[in-house]
Amino acid sequence: MEFTVDTDARTQVVDVTDRVAGAVPSDATGICTVFVRHTTAGVVVNEAESRLLDDVAAFLGEAVADEGWRHDDLDGNADSHLRALLLGPSATIPVVDGRLDLGTWQSVLLVECDGPRSRRVTVTVTRSA
């Protein structure tokens, strides 16, 4: 299953938990892999509290300088690639009886590092034997 997320800021964190959960078959038990098909965005599992989401964006900005990278000579977005590299393109979540087996405060988050853009997210559920 695939869905699209439209972002409206250069760095933005979007809670996609409900969309991912909606892709899980009601009788599935196994694992769910959430994968973003881009090199300047990431997928993580963390808390979706609004102040923390702002902190994530601020942290990425402080962790990786906006300028001064060799790739910038090509298209000016090396910082976005490096920030996404820290995050990774996917997250794997256990599935039990058709539900994402997330902890109390865990959510599935798409982290945009080069927006605004339209991002394709793939959800794959692998059933256990």
Sequence and secondary structure as in RCSB ss.txt:
>XXXX:A:sequence
MEFTVDTDARTQVVDVTDRVAGAVPSDATGICTVFVRHTTAGVVVNEAESRLLDDVAAFLGEAVADEGWRHDDLD
GNADSHLRALLLGPSATIPVVDGRLDLGTWQSVLLVECDGPRSRRVTVTVTRSA
>XXXX:A:secstr
 EEEEE  SSSEEEE HHHHHTTS TT  EEEEEEE  SSEEEEEE   HHHHHHHHHHHHHHS SS  TTHHHH
S HHHHHHHHHH SEEEEEEETTEE   TT EEEEEESS S EEEEEEEEEE  
